Structure formats: structure tokens, C-alpha cells
Amino acid sequence: MKQIVISAVNLRKGGTLTILRQCLAFLSEWAPSKGYEVIALVHQRELADYPNIRYIEIPWAIEGWGKRLWCEYVTMGRIARELGPIDLWLSLHDTTPRVKARRQAVYCQTSFPFLRWRWSDFRFDKKIPLFAMFTRFAYRIGIHKNRYLVVQQQWLREGFSQMFGLPEDRFIVAPPQRETLPPQAPEEGSAGRPFTFLYAATADVHKNFELLCEAAQRLEGKVGKDVFRVILTIDGSENKYASWLRKTWGHVSSLDFSGFMTKERLQATYASTDCLVFPSRIETWGLPISEFLPYDRPMLLSDLPFAHETAAGAREVGFFDSTSADSLAQAMERVLSGDHKGLAPVHPRPLQQPKASSWVELFELLLSED
């Protein structure tokens, strides 16, 4: 049988693991019918266990960048030789392994090469700025060996094309599959609550929680304590960054440090939210924007390329300077007062070829002869 290899030894959680699961779930049914055997190189099989897939577990590859690079450029080369002729090798985690295959491709899952890191980032989590710097280097190694590079948004195609000197037609834009969950009705007894803003994100320094906290403090000083509330999906115990946020702005009455939410609780919170706020400094996609879009309510988003693309189809969106608490506070005050003049529809931007709207379209492109 012809062979497809999926390398994903570093994918263990979050959106990147979701991509791995979607990919292998698709291949487990599609590949055998097309005469392909699928070999998956993973951290642990139970993270993404599907039938008709042959697994090779490499748990030690996550033990630092030294071992990760050894795995990519030595171990995977040996595995490729042992497997014999490989029709397609798809790396699902950004780097291009040193292997011999008829076709090779890489899925660029991180936008961190474009992060404008700050010196203060080192104070809370030095891994973030170091990773931003390192990925620029790691991406470059062997990148020209790939027939295609897969990205989730047009701005990433344009950005990586310029960064690495590759033509845009070497990049396939494949937006992630959106879960179209129907909007829920607000919970009973929520009619008399204050106007609610929500920021759903993990406690990572690039999520820019401090901008929203400072904006809430300024807005509270202007309109009062009981007029609005801002729900944050952190509680201050997650890490040094979250602890600093809670210590610095925990006295602000309008801020609700609610902590982690299950998918079900988050969906219920969306239903009671009047306006989504998303001040993140960098994202590959920005899932809460997609999840909140069916509620057809205002959204205030960082004026950055990822947010413009992810919000496509929304009717009322305002964009603010992600470095200015004043800009965000003013936008929140306008929405709070019922002034929607600063909000506008975000029209979808037509995607140029090559593009893929499904896993079958993606693999047909990756396996094409041209």
C-alpha cells in the first residue's frame, strides 16, 4: 500500500490537538478506501486513537527543544528509511523533518513568529518570547523541501510568504472546521443583570488581559461600579501572569475572575453575554470569536489581521488598538450606552487558490501530481 505519514509528536492539548484528531479521524476512513496506509507519529496514542491508523509513539520528544530537534532531524529520518517509500509526509507541527518522501508538507499551527513580544513578557513567561524567536528559526530549516505549507488564514499566507521568500501559491489556506452550535437562550433570572462583557482565553501573557483590566478600571471610574461587569475565564491561580493580574486589578468591582469554564458552562455564559471582547495580541484563529458569532451580538476585537478574518460574517464589530487601554475603554463605553455607530459588518474576504474547505480537499491537493 502507498503510505501517508503524519508527524505530530508535540501535539498534546488545545486547538493543535483538535487539528490532529480531526486529521486522523478523517484519514482513518478515507485513506483505506484510496489505498493508503496511515502511520502517525505521536506523543501518546490515546490522545488521538482511531482505527486503521498505525501508531509510533515518541513520548520523549517533548522533553525540551534539544530532544525535539533530534527527533525531527535524526529519529524521523531513520523511521522514514525503515518505512520505505512514502507518498506523503505531513508534519502537523510547524517544523520540516529531515526525511525522504515523494511529497512533503507542513501545517503551520502557530502564529508566534509574528508576535511583537515585549520585555515584560520575560517577567511572566519567558517561554512565550523565546518561542516567538525560536519558531522564526525552526520554521526556516528545510522549509523549501515542502511542496505545500498549510495555514488557517490568508494573512498567514501573505506573512509567511514574505518572511521566508516563498511564493504564495505554495501555501494552502485551510480554515479550521467551525462547530456551528445553535445559540442558547439566556438562563432564567438573568434579565436584571448588569451589561456583561466577556473575554474567554487562557492565562497566557500574549492574551493581553491587562489591557482589558485597565480599560474596565477606567470605565468603572467613569460610569460607576454596578453598571457593567467583565467576565474573565481566569481566577489568578493559573500562573505568575494570572496572579499578577488578580493582585493588580482584583479590587476592581466590575471584574469577575470566574476561572476556567467547561464547554457547557462557556456556552451558557455566551448566552448571557452582551458583548464579546478579544484583546489578544496574536492568534492563529481566535476560537471564541467564531463561537460567539451565532449570537449576533456586538464584538470588540483587537485591530489585527487574525481578528478581521475570524470575524468575517459578523454584523456588529468594533476594532480597537490592542496597545491602548483608552481605545478599548472608549469602545466599551459606547457599546454600554447603546451607541453602535462604531460597529460595522465584517465582510468575508475571497480566498485565492490554493485553498481547502475540508480535509478531503486538503489531502487531494497534497497528493496531487502537479
Stockholm file with secondary structure:
# STOCKHOLM 1.0

chainA/1-370         MKQIVISAVNLRKGGTLTILRQCLAFLSEWAPSKGYEVIALVHQRELADYPNIRYIEIPWAIEGWGKRLWCEYVTMGRIARELGPIDLWLSLHDTTPRVKARRQAVYCQTSFPFLRWRWSDFRFDKKIPLFAMFTRFAYRIGIHKNRYLVVQQQWLREGFSQMFGLPEDRFIVAPPQRETLPPQAPEEGSAGRPFTFLYAATADVHKNFELLCEAAQRLEGKVGKDVFRVILTIDGSENKYASWLRKTWGHVSSLDFSGFMTKERLQATYASTDCLVFPSRIETWGLPISEFLPYDRPMLLSDLPFAHETAAGAREVGFFDSTSADSLAQAMERVLSGDHKGLAPVHPRPLQQPKASSWVELFELLLSED
#=GR chainA/1-370 SS CEEEEEEETTCCSHHHHHHHHHHHHHHHHHHHHTTEEEEEEESCGGGSCCTTEEEEECGGGGSCHHHHHHIIIIIHHHHHHHHCCCSEEEESSSCCCCCCCSSEEEECCCCGGGCCCCHHHHHHHTHHHHHHHHHHHHHHTTGGGCSEEEESSHHHHHHHHHHHTCCGGGEEECCCCCCCCCCCCCCTTCTTSCEEEEECCCSCGGGCHHHHHHHHHHHHHHHCSSSEEEEESCCSCSSHHHHHHHHHHTTCTTEEECCCCCHHHHHHHHHTCSEEEECCSCCSSCHHHHHHGGGCCCEEEESSHHHHHHTTTCSSEEEECTTCHHHHHHHHHHHHTTCCTTCBCCCCCCCCSSBCSSHHHHHHHHTCCC
#=GC SS_cons         CEEEEEEETTCCSHHHHHHHHHHHHHHHHHHHHTTEEEEEEESCGGGSCCTTEEEEECGGGGSCHHHHHHIIIIIHHHHHHHHCCCSEEEESSSCCCCCCCSSEEEECCCCGGGCCCCHHHHHHHTHHHHHHHHHHHHHHTTGGGCSEEEESSHHHHHHHHHHHTCCGGGEEECCCCCCCCCCCCCCTTCTTSCEEEEECCCSCGGGCHHHHHHHHHHHHHHHCSSSEEEEESCCSCSSHHHHHHHHHHTTCTTEEECCCCCHHHHHHHHHTCSEEEECCSCCSSCHHHHHHGGGCCCEEEESSHHHHHHTTTCSSEEEECTTCHHHHHHHHHHHHTTCCTTCBCCCCCCCCSSBCSSHHHHHHHHTCCC
//
